[in-house]
């Protein structure tokens, strides 16, 4: 659980049930959104497929770590997503994070997983 004196946080509900309380502290980026993707080549097999997903993530600007919180693997038509902006002293721990590798000039080369429990 991340703690700070008071931080902006996102309380995310799926169909009225609490999914997570996400926050990165006072210095960073926080986002949540739903994405739909569809098309014949999505799975590389030539058939029409679709994905409807929720992503809750952020960036801790001090540690330069990218964070993600647990999300359902798939959403379905009719699911209700609620994202409420709140102020919180502590938030849920992320389920996945990574820190990009950089060269001497600070350019991103790739990433290194610091926890390997990606949702």
N, C-alpha and C positions, 0 to 999 in steps of 0.2 A: 504494500500500500504506500503510495507516494503521499507525503505530507508537506504542506506549506501553510503559512499563516492564513491566507485566503487566496484562492485562485479561481479563475473562471473554469468551469467544467461543463461537460455535456452529459446529461442524464438521458440514456437511450432505452426506450421501451419497445418491445415487439409484441403486438396484440395485447397490450396492457400489462405485460410482464417485464420486469426490470431485466435488462440485458447487462448494462454496465454503467458506471459513473467514471468517465474518462477525463483526465486532466494531465497537464505537463508542467505545472508550476507557473511562475510569473514570466518566464522567458521561453517562448516557443510558439508552436503552431498546433492547432487542434482542429480536426474535421470529422464529419460523419456524413454519409450519403448513400444513396441507392443507385445501382447501376444495372441497366438491362443491356445485354449484348445478344445478338442473334445473327445467324447467317449460315450458309452452306459449309463453309470451311472452318468453322469455329473449332471443331474437334479434329480437323484434318482428314476426315473420312468422306467428305463429299455430301454428307447428309445435313439437313437443316436442323440446327440445334439452337438452344437458347439458354441464357443464364440470367438470373435476377438475384442480385447479391447486395448485402449491406456491408459497408466498410466503416469502421471507426478507427481512426489513427491520429498520429501526431508526430511532432518533432520537438525534442528537448534541445533547445538552442545552446544550452550550456555544455551538455555532454555530446551533442551532435548525434544523438541516437534517434532513429526512426522507430516509432512505437505503433503497435496494433493491439486492439482489444478483441476478445472473442466475439464472433458474429455467427449467426446461423449460416450453414453451408449454402443453403438455397432459400430464397423467399418464393412465395407463390402469390398469384393474383388474389387480392382481397386482404393480404396481410397489411396491418396498420403499423406504421413506424412513427414513433413520437421522439423528437429530439428537443429537449428542454435545456436552455442555457441557465446554469445555476452558479452560485458562489459556494465553494466548499473548502474545508480545511484539509481533508484527505480524500483520496479517490482510490478506485480499484487498481491493483497492479495490472500492468499490460500482460498479454499472453505471448507476445512475440516482440523482439526488438533486434535491430541491427545497426551497426555503425559503419558507414562507408569508408573504404580505404582511400587515402589520398596520396598524391605525390608531394614532393617538396614545395610545390607552389600552391598546394591546397586543392588541386583539381581531383574530382572524384574518379577513382579507378574501378571501383566495383563495391562489393559490400561483404562484410564478415558478420555471420550470425553470432550473436552473443547468447541467445537462448534458441533452442531448436524445437520449439513447440508451436510452430506456425499453424494457425487455424485453417 
